[in-house]
């Protein structure tokens, strides 16, 4: 059950981070959204909140009722999603020492939270 909850937590946090990324950065991806970015933010606010809620709920079960573990896990997932979306949609490379170091650290945070 722990691994199933962990999987659902991960999926929810990926969706959460993608929704947050689009709600804040879609204005830079497409000029036609620049003047509609507030509307995009409003539309994505409920799905974003719902995925945060369910991600935390699944994480609480998966991480043996540790809110701190959920926080670190969510942060680590954000550092996996953000660089990929930023590279794909905005062309900003994540292949520099600073960003890659953070991505590696994110993987380490996930491993620490899951296995220790």
N, C-alpha and C positions, 0 to 999 in steps of 0.2 A: 504494500500500500504506500510505503514511503516513496518508492521510486515513481509510482504513478502520480502522486501528489507533486513530487519534484518536477516531473515532466510537464504537468499542467501549469505549475508555477512558472516554469521557464517559458512556455508558450505564451502565457498571459503577459509576462514581462517583455517579451519580444514585441508583441502587438502593442503594448503600452508605449514602449520606447519609439516604435515606428510612428505611432499616432502623435506623440509629442514632437518628434522630428518634423513630421509634415505640418503640424499646426504652427510651428515656429519658422520653418524654413521653406515652405512651399512658395512663399513670396519671392524667394531668390531663384527658385527653379524655373518659374514661368512668369514672365512679366505680366500676363493677364491676371494672375492671382495677387499681384502686388497691392491692388486696391481692394481686394476681397479677402485679405488675410485675416481680418477680424472675424468675418463670417465663417471662414474655415475653422478658426479656433473655436468658435461657439458650437459649430456642428460636431466637431471632434471631442468636445469637452465631456459629454456623457459617456461615449464609448471608452474614452481614456480613463475616466474615473471608475467605470465598471471593471475594466481589465486590471486596474490597480487594486481594486477591492478583492477580486477573485484571485489574483496573483498572490496577494498577501494571505488570503484565506488558505489557499493550497500550500503556500510556503510555511505558514504557521504549523500546519500538520506535518509537512515534510521535514522541517528543521526542529522538531520536538519542542514546539511552543517557544521558539526564540525569535523575538521581533528583531533583534540585532542581526541575526543571520539573514533574515529576509531583507533587511536594509542593505547589507553588503552584497548579497546575491543580486538584488535589483540594480545596484550601482554597477556591478561587474557586467551584467547583461547590457546595460546602457552603453558601456564601452565596447561592446561587441557590435551593437546595432548602429550607433552613431557614425563610426568611421566608414562602415560599409555603405550606408545611405549617402553620406557626404561625398564619398568617392564616386559612387554610381551616378548620382543626380547633379552634383556640382563640380565634379572633376577634380576635387581636392584630394590629392594622394595621401593615403595613410602610411605610405612606405617611407617614413622618416624615423629616425631613432626615437624621438620623443613619443610619437603616436604608437609605434610598434611596442615600445617598452610598456606603455599603458595597457595595450591590448594583452600582452603577455601577463602583466600583473592582474588583469581582469580574470584571465583563465586561472591563475593561481588562487585568487580570491574564491572563485567558484569551487575549485578543488578543495580548498581548506574548509569551506562551509559544508561541503557534501561529505567529506571523508574524515574530518576530525571532530 
